[in-house]
Amino acid sequence: MATKWDPLVLKYQRQSQHEMAAIAALRRLLSETEQNREKVMERQQNLRAQLTSQNQCDIGEWRVLKAFLADLDVLRNQCEGRIVECREEIRMALEAHAKTDALVQKYEHLQSQTVEKV
C-alpha cells in the first residue's frame, strides 16, 4: 500500500546510496594516495642510499640526485597533504551520511506506522 512517506523514503534511500558510493570512492583515493606516498618514500630512501654509497660521483651527478630528491620531497608533501584532505572529506561525508541515514529511518518508521494504522 502506498503512503505519503514513500517518495521521501525512496529519495533519501537513493541519496544514502550515492553518499555510500562517494565514500567508497574517497576511500579508494585515500588508499591510492597512501600507496603513492609509500612509493615516493621508498624511492627517496634508495636515492639517499645511492648518495651515501657513491662518494666518487662527479658534481653534476650529485646535483641531479639532489634535485631529484628535492622533487620527491615536494611530491611526498603533496601526497601527505592530499591524505589529510581525503581523511577530512571522508569524515564529513560520513557525518552527512549519518544524517541521511537518520532521515531514512525516520521516514521508514512513519511509513510503517501509516501502514499499521490502515
KEMIFI-233610 format. One record per residue (C-alpha): residue number from 1; residue in three letters; x, y, z. Coordinates in steps of 0.25 Angstrom, whole numbers. Layout:
// KEMIFI-233610
resi; resn; px; py; pz
NUM; ALA; X; Y; Z $
...
END
This chain:
// KEMIFI-233610
resi; resn; px; py; pz
1; MET; 0; 0; 0 $
2; ALA; 5; 14; -4 $
3; THR; 7; 24; 7 $
4; LYS; 10; 39; 6 $
5; TRP; 24; 35; 12 $
6; ASP; 28; 26; 0 $
7; PRO; 34; 37; -8 $
8; LEU; 43; 42; 3 $
9; VAL; 47; 29; 7 $
10; LEU; 52; 26; -7 $
11; LYS; 58; 40; -8 $
12; TYR; 67; 38; 4 $
13; GLN; 70; 23; 1 $
14; ARG; 75; 28; -13 $
15; GLN; 83; 39; -6 $
16; SER; 89; 29; 4 $
17; GLN; 93; 20; -7 $
18; HIS; 100; 32; -15 $
19; GLU; 107; 36; -2 $
20; MET; 112; 22; 1 $
21; ALA; 117; 21; -13 $
22; ALA; 124; 35; -11 $
23; ILE; 130; 30; 2 $
24; ALA; 135; 17; -5 $
25; ALA; 142; 26; -16 $
26; LEU; 148; 35; -5 $
27; ARG; 154; 22; 2 $
28; ARG; 160; 17; -11 $
29; LEU; 166; 30; -14 $
30; LEU; 172; 31; 0 $
31; SER; 177; 17; -1 $
32; GLU; 184; 20; -15 $
33; THR; 190; 33; -9 $
34; GLU; 196; 26; 3 $
35; GLN; 202; 15; -7 $
36; ASN; 207; 26; -15 $
37; ARG; 214; 33; -3 $
38; GLU; 220; 20; 1 $
39; LYS; 226; 18; -13 $
40; VAL; 232; 32; -13 $
41; MET; 237; 30; 1 $
42; GLU; 243; 17; -4 $
43; ARG; 250; 24; -15 $
44; GLN; 255; 34; -6 $
45; GLN; 262; 24; 3 $
46; ASN; 268; 17; -10 $
47; LEU; 274; 31; -15 $
48; ARG; 279; 35; -1 $
49; ALA; 286; 21; 0 $
50; GLN; 292; 24; -14 $
51; LEU; 297; 37; -10 $
52; THR; 304; 32; 3 $
53; SER; 310; 20; -5 $
54; GLN; 315; 28; -17 $
55; ASN; 326; 36; -11 $
56; GLN; 333; 36; -25 $
57; CYS; 321; 43; -32 $
58; ASP; 324; 56; -40 $
59; ILE; 318; 69; -36 $
60; GLY; 308; 68; -48 $
61; GLU; 302; 55; -43 $
62; TRP; 301; 60; -29 $
63; ARG; 293; 72; -33 $
64; VAL; 284; 63; -41 $
65; LEU; 281; 54; -30 $
66; LYS; 280; 65; -20 $
67; ALA; 270; 72; -29 $
68; PHE; 262; 59; -31 $
69; LEU; 262; 57; -16 $
70; ALA; 256; 71; -14 $
71; ASP; 245; 68; -25 $
72; LEU; 242; 55; -17 $
73; ASP; 241; 63; -4 $
74; VAL; 231; 72; -11 $
75; LEU; 223; 60; -16 $
76; ARG; 223; 53; -3 $
77; ASN; 218; 66; 4 $
78; GLN; 207; 67; -7 $
79; CYS; 203; 53; -4 $
80; GLU; 202; 55; 11 $
81; GLY; 194; 68; 9 $
82; ARG; 184; 60; 0 $
83; ILE; 183; 49; 10 $
84; VAL; 179; 59; 21 $
85; GLU; 169; 65; 11 $
86; CYS; 163; 52; 8 $
87; ARG; 162; 48; 22 $
88; GLU; 155; 61; 25 $
89; GLU; 146; 59; 13 $
90; ILE; 143; 44; 18 $
91; ARG; 139; 49; 32 $
92; MET; 130; 60; 26 $
93; ALA; 123; 50; 16 $
94; LEU; 121; 40; 28 $
95; GLU; 115; 51; 36 $
96; ALA; 106; 55; 24 $
97; HIS; 102; 40; 22 $
98; ALA; 99; 38; 37 $
99; LYS; 89; 50; 35 $
100; THR; 83; 44; 23 $
101; ASP; 82; 30; 29 $
102; ALA; 75; 36; 41 $
103; LEU; 65; 42; 31 $
104; VAL; 63; 29; 24 $
105; GLN; 60; 22; 37 $
106; LYS; 50; 33; 42 $
107; TYR; 42; 33; 29 $
108; GLU; 42; 18; 29 $
109; HIS; 37; 18; 43 $
110; LEU; 26; 28; 39 $
111; GLN; 23; 19; 27 $
112; SER; 21; 7; 35 $
113; GLN; 13; 14; 45 $
114; THR; 3; 19; 34 $
115; VAL; 3; 4; 28 $
116; GLU; -1; -1; 42 $
117; LYS; -12; 9; 44 $
118; VAL; -18; 4; 32 $
END
